[in-house]
Amino acid sequence: MRHPTDGTLRRLLDEPSGVADTDREHVAGCPACRSGLAAARRDASLSRAALDVDATVDVDAGWSRLSRSVAADSRRGRAATAAPRWRAALRRPAVAAVAVVAVLGAASAAAAADWLQIYRTERIAPVTLSQADLIALPDLSAYGPVEVTEPRVRAVADAAAAQKATGLAVPRVRDLPRGVTGEPAFQVGDRVTAEFTFSAAQAARTAAAAGRTLPAPPPGLDGSTFRLTAGPGLAAVWREARGVPALIVARGVAPTAYSEGIPFRTAADYLLSLPGLPAAVAAQLRGFTGDGTTLPLPVNSQYLTSATADVGGRPATVLKSRDGLVAGVVWVDDGVVTAVAGSLGPDEVLSVARGLGER
């Protein structure tokens, strides 16, 4: 295939929505074009810096610039405050198992001007982890800075309010399972964004502390930033008399990832080779990095079992607690994740999932 022109590369920075998907895919997989894109980005930065000069004193423009700067500093301050909590969250087994592959960045359409899409969720598949694996899982921040926006989850009045807040169609349960009665309460959550910047120096220190040598990173990876966004989302919750959720039906926008130009497979293969990740977990995750469309779902084998099923013609993952008290099913359809879970059996949650309508 021909290489996109310099004009196309520059348009990928200035107006990404105006670039054909075939050109996007070519650039993402072509080292020469990624190099050209990096050069275009540098030229754009120099041009902006050269033109950002006022020949006269413009008070309004100066105030606007100052306001934006203060707002940016405020956002960075909030991110710094939230960072310790989210770094702790990344140490949690359920998050850390996914982080090595999934937290390879995404951005909203408005923020994607300097980014290339490298990952989109089209299906979910389980990753089985033992208790020993969970203990051994690394903290992603050992390989570079991680920033995560703090999610805002709140109750809303009804289904209409949930749809208005998220833009998502609210699932409607046609037939409630036995023991589940009444009307649900609704909650919504805003979109969450995570950003990870790989640092070869920081990763080398982590490897040295473990008595291992860091493999040489592929060209362009050191200092590259990846973004991941997921959401917004909503949930309908039916509770038992004692307040425990009897049934939850949740829906959210599936994760999408962008990078500054490093292909998903290149970054994922390297991160999965770093010290600290259990070999059995790395082997399972490598099976998901081929097409950049499968989101791994961590399953603690001590407490859960997993199986596959079909919901509306889509592959689904069914989870069941080993004590038989809780079950759930999750699947992806057209970029939206839906999950059904509760104090039910696998057949019951599947029946609810397959009977869902929309309000």
C-alpha positions in Angstrom: 0.0 0.0 0.0 1.2 3.5 -0.7 2.3 5.8 2.1 0.0 8.6 3.1 1.2 12.0 2.0 2.8 14.6 4.3 -0.5 16.5 4.1 -2.4 13.5 5.3 0.0 13.0 8.3 -0.5 16.7 9.2 -4.3 16.3 8.9 -4.1 13.4 11.2 -2.9 15.8 13.9 -5.2 18.8 13.0 -8.4 17.0 11.9 -8.2 13.3 12.7 -11.8 12.6 11.8 -11.1 13.7 8.2 -8.5 11.0 7.6 -9.7 7.7 6.1 -9.6 4.6 8.2 -7.2 2.9 5.7 -4.7 5.7 6.2 -5.0 5.5 10.0 -4.4 1.8 10.0 -1.4 2.1 7.6 0.2 4.8 9.8 -0.4 2.8 13.0 1.5 -0.2 11.5 4.2 1.6 9.4 7.5 2.7 11.2 8.3 5.2 8.4 4.9 6.9 8.6 5.0 7.0 12.4 8.4 8.7 12.1 6.9 11.2 9.6 4.0 11.7 12.0 6.4 12.5 14.9 8.2 15.0 12.6 4.9 16.6 11.7 4.0 16.9 15.4 7.3 18.6 16.2 6.8 21.0 13.3 3.3 21.8 14.5 4.7 22.5 18.0 7.4 24.8 16.7 4.8 26.6 14.5 2.5 27.2 17.4 5.3 28.5 19.6 6.5 30.8 16.9 3.0 32.2 16.3 2.1 32.6 20.0 3.4 36.1 20.2 1.3 39.3 20.7 2.6 42.3 18.9 0.3 44.5 21.2 -0.9 44.1 24.7 -4.3 42.4 24.5 -5.7 42.3 28.0 -8.7 40.0 27.1 -6.4 37.5 25.4 -4.0 37.6 28.3 -6.7 37.0 30.9 -8.1 34.1 28.8 -4.6 32.6 28.6 -4.1 33.0 32.4 -7.5 31.5 33.1 -6.7 28.4 31.0 -3.4 28.0 32.8 -5.0 28.3 36.3 -7.6 25.8 35.3 -5.0 23.4 34.0 -3.0 23.7 37.2 -6.1 23.0 39.2 -6.8 19.9 37.2 -3.3 18.7 37.7 -3.6 19.4 41.4 -6.8 17.3 41.6 -5.1 14.5 39.6 -2.1 14.6 42.0 -4.4 14.4 45.0 -6.2 11.4 43.5 -3.1 9.7 42.3 -2.2 7.9 45.6 -5.6 6.3 45.7 -5.5 5.2 42.1 -1.9 3.9 42.4 -3.2 1.8 45.3 -6.1 0.7 43.1 -3.7 -0.5 40.4 -2.2 -2.8 43.0 -5.5 -4.5 43.5 -5.6 -7.9 41.7 -8.7 -7.3 39.6 -7.2 -4.1 38.2 -3.6 -5.0 37.9 -4.3 -8.1 35.8 -5.9 -6.0 33.2 -3.6 -3.0 33.5 -0.6 -4.4 31.7 -2.6 -4.8 28.5 -5.7 -2.6 28.9 -4.2 0.6 30.3 -2.5 1.3 27.0 -4.4 4.6 26.7 -7.4 6.2 25.1 -8.8 9.7 24.6 -12.1 11.3 23.8 -12.7 12.4 20.2 -11.9 16.0 21.1 -8.6 15.1 22.7 -7.5 12.6 20.1 -5.9 15.1 17.6 -2.4 14.0 18.5 -3.2 10.3 19.0 -3.7 7.1 17.0 -6.3 4.6 18.0 -4.6 1.3 18.8 -7.3 -0.6 20.7 -11.1 -1.0 20.8 -13.1 -3.5 22.8 -15.2 -5.8 20.8 -15.3 -8.8 23.1 -14.4 -9.8 26.6 -12.5 -13.0 27.6 -11.6 -14.4 31.0 -8.0 -14.5 32.3 -7.6 -17.1 35.1 -5.4 -16.1 38.0 -4.4 -18.2 41.0 -4.0 -16.6 44.5 -0.2 -16.7 44.0 -0.6 -14.9 40.7 -2.6 -12.2 42.4 0.0 -11.7 45.1 2.8 -11.5 42.5 1.1 -9.1 40.1 3.2 -5.9 39.6 2.1 -2.3 40.0 1.9 -0.6 36.6 3.3 2.6 38.1 6.6 0.7 38.6 7.1 1.2 34.9 6.1 4.8 34.6 3.7 7.5 35.8 0.0 6.6 35.9 -2.8 9.1 36.2 -6.4 8.2 36.5 -9.4 10.6 36.7 -11.5 10.0 39.8 -15.0 8.6 38.7 -18.1 10.4 39.9 -20.9 7.8 40.6 -24.3 9.1 41.7 -27.9 8.1 42.1 -30.5 9.5 39.7 -34.3 9.5 39.9 -35.2 7.1 37.2 -34.4 5.4 33.9 -35.0 8.6 31.9 -32.5 10.5 34.0 -30.0 7.7 33.6 -30.3 7.8 29.9 -30.0 11.6 29.8 -26.9 11.5 31.9 -25.1 8.9 29.9 -26.6 8.9 26.4 -27.0 5.1 26.7 -30.2 3.1 26.2 -31.3 1.8 29.5 -31.8 -2.0 29.6 -35.3 -3.2 30.5 -35.8 -6.5 32.3 -38.9 -8.1 30.8 -39.2 -10.9 33.5 -37.7 -10.6 36.9 -36.2 -13.8 38.3 -37.8 -15.5 41.3 -37.2 -13.6 44.5 -36.5 -10.2 42.8 -39.4 -7.8 43.1 -40.2 -4.1 42.9 -38.6 -1.3 40.9 -34.9 -0.7 40.6 -32.8 2.2 41.8 -30.6 3.8 39.2 -27.0 5.0 39.4 -24.8 6.6 36.7 -21.0 7.1 36.4 -19.0 9.5 34.3 -16.3 8.5 31.9 -13.0 7.5 33.4 -9.7 8.2 31.8 -6.3 6.6 32.6 -3.0 7.7 31.3 0.3 5.7 31.4 3.7 7.0 30.3 6.4 4.4 29.9 9.7 5.3 31.5 12.7 3.1 30.5 14.7 4.4 33.4 11.9 3.7 36.0 11.4 0.2 34.5 15.1 -0.5 34.7 15.2 0.4 38.4 12.3 -1.9 39.0 14.0 -4.7 37.1 17.3 -4.1 39.0 15.4 -4.2 42.4 14.2 -7.6 41.4 17.7 -8.7 40.4 16.9 -8.8 36.7 18.0 -6.9 33.6 15.5 -4.9 31.6 15.2 -5.9 27.9 15.9 -3.0 25.5 12.6 -1.2 24.7 11.6 -0.9 21.1 12.3 2.4 19.4 9.9 5.2 20.3 8.5 3.5 23.4 10.5 5.3 26.1 8.5 8.4 27.1 5.4 7.4 25.0 2.1 8.0 26.6 -1.0 5.9 26.3 -4.6 6.8 27.2 -7.6 4.7 28.1 -11.2 5.8 28.5 -14.2 3.8 29.5 -17.7 5.0 30.3 -20.0 6.7 30.9 -22.1 4.0 32.4 -25.4 3.2 34.3 -26.8 0.6 36.5 -30.3 -0.6 37.6 -30.1 -2.2 41.1 -32.8 -4.3 42.8 -32.1 -4.8 46.5 -33.2 -7.4 49.0 -34.9 -6.3 52.2 -31.5 -6.2 54.0 -30.1 -3.9 51.3 -27.9 -6.5 49.5 -28.2 -6.3 45.7 -30.4 -9.1 44.4 -29.9 -8.1 40.8 -27.8 -5.6 38.9 -28.1 -4.7 35.2 -25.2 -2.4 34.2 -24.2 -0.9 30.9 -21.3 1.3 29.9 -19.2 2.5 26.9 -16.4 -0.1 26.4 -12.7 0.9 26.7 -10.9 2.4 23.8 -7.2 3.1 23.6 -5.0 5.6 21.8 -1.2 6.1 21.7 1.2 8.7 20.5 2.2 6.4 17.6 3.4 3.1 19.1 1.3 0.2 17.8 -0.7 -1.8 20.4 1.1 -5.1 19.7 4.6 -3.5 20.1 3.8 -1.9 23.4 1.8 -4.9 24.8 4.5 -7.5 23.8 7.2 -5.5 25.5 5.2 -4.8 28.7 4.4 -8.5 28.9 8.1 -9.3 28.8 9.0 -7.2 31.8 9.9 -8.7 35.2 7.2 -9.3 37.8 4.3 -10.5 35.7 3.6 -14.2 36.4 4.4 -16.3 33.4 1.0 -18.0 33.3 -0.8 -14.6 33.3 1.6 -13.2 30.6 0.9 -16.3 28.4 -2.9 -15.8 28.6 -2.6 -12.0 27.9 -0.4 -12.6 24.9 -3.3 -14.4 23.3 -5.3 -11.2 23.4 -2.7 -8.8 21.8 -3.1 -9.9 18.2 -5.9 -7.8 17.1 -6.3 -5.3 19.9 -10.0 -6.0 20.3 -10.3 -8.4 23.3 -10.5 -7.0 26.8 -9.2 -9.5 29.4 -11.4 -10.1 32.4 -9.4 -11.3 35.5 -11.0 -14.3 37.3 -9.7 -15.3 40.7 -9.8 -19.1 40.4 -10.0 -19.5 44.2 -13.4 -17.9 44.3 -14.8 -17.9 40.8 -15.3 -20.2 37.8 -15.9 -19.0 34.2 -17.6 -20.3 31.2 -18.6 -19.1 27.7 -22.1 -18.5 26.4 -24.0 -16.6 23.8 -26.2 -13.6 24.4 -28.0 -12.2 21.3 -25.4 -13.7 19.0 -22.5 -12.1 20.9 -19.9 -14.1 22.8 -20.3 -13.7 26.6 -18.4 -14.7 29.7 -20.4 -16.3 32.6 -18.9 -16.1 36.1 -20.1 -18.1 39.1 -18.8 -18.0 42.7 -17.6 -21.3 43.9 -20.0 -21.2 46.8 -22.9 -20.8 44.3 -24.3 -17.6 45.9 -23.5 -15.2 43.1 -23.3 -15.3 39.3 -22.9 -12.9 36.5 -22.6 -12.6 32.7 -20.9 -9.8 30.7 -20.6 -9.2 26.9 -19.9 -6.4 24.4 -22.2 -5.3 21.6 -21.3 -2.4 19.2 -18.9 -0.8 21.6 -21.1 -1.1 24.7 -20.5 -3.5 27.6 -23.5 -4.9 29.4 -23.4 -7.0 32.6 -26.1 -8.8 34.6 -25.2 -10.1 38.0 -26.8 -10.9 41.4 -27.6 -13.4 44.1 -28.7 -15.8 41.4 -27.6 -18.9 39.5 -25.9 -18.8 36.0 -29.0 -20.0 34.3 -31.0 -17.2 35.9 -28.6 -14.4 34.9 -28.4 -15.7 31.4 -32.2 -15.8 31.2 -32.3 -12.1 32.3 -29.5 -11.2 29.8 -31.2 -12.9 26.9 -34.5 -11.3 27.6 -33.3 -7.7 28.0 -35.1 -5.0 26.0 -34.7 -1.3 26.0 -36.7 1.4 27.6 
